[in-house]
C-alpha cells in the first residue's frame, strides 16, 4: 500500500469518525439533549426512547473513536452502517432520496463509505495495522455488512412498534397544539 493510499484511508476514517462523534455528541448535548433525542426516537416508533438515545450516543461516539484510531475497523464500520440503516429506514426513507428534503441521501452515503472502509481496511497508519489485525477485503466487508444487518434487524425486531396510522391520527387530533411538534423535536434531536 502506498503512502497516498494510506493518507486517503486516514482522511476518510478521520472525517467519517468525526462526523459520527459529532452526531453522537449532538444527540447527547445538543438541542433537546437526551430527552429530546428520546422523544424523537419514540416518535419514530421505537420503544424505550431514553435507552435508544443513550445507545445511539454510545454507538456513534464509540464507532467514531474507533474509526479515527483505525482500531477494530470492521466492527466500527458495522456500527456506522447499522446506525445509518436505522436512520434511513425509520426517519429518512419516507421523504425520498434528496437530503434537502430530509431524504436518505446522506445516510446512504455514510453507510456506503463505511462499507468501503471495511473492505479496503484502515491503511498502514492505524492501530489495526500496528497490531497486525488484517480483516479486509470480502471478509472485512462481509463482516461489517453482516453484523450491521443483524444488529439493525435485532433492534427493529425488539424495539420498533409504530402506532397504526389511524391511532396516531386520532391522538394528534385530540392533542392541543404544543411547541413539541414532531418537527421541533426532530430539530432538537439533531
Buried (B, 14 or more C-beta within 10 A) or exposed (E): EEEEEBEEBBEBBBEBBBBBBBBBBBBBEBBBBBBBBBBBBBBBBBEBBBEBBBBBBBBBBBBBBBBBBBBBBBBBBBBBBBBBBBBBBBBBEEBEEEBEEBBBBBBBEBBEBBBBBBBBBBBBBBBBBEEEBEBBEEEBBBBBBEBBBEBBEEBBEEBBEEEEEEEEEEEEEEEEEEEBEEEBBBBBBB
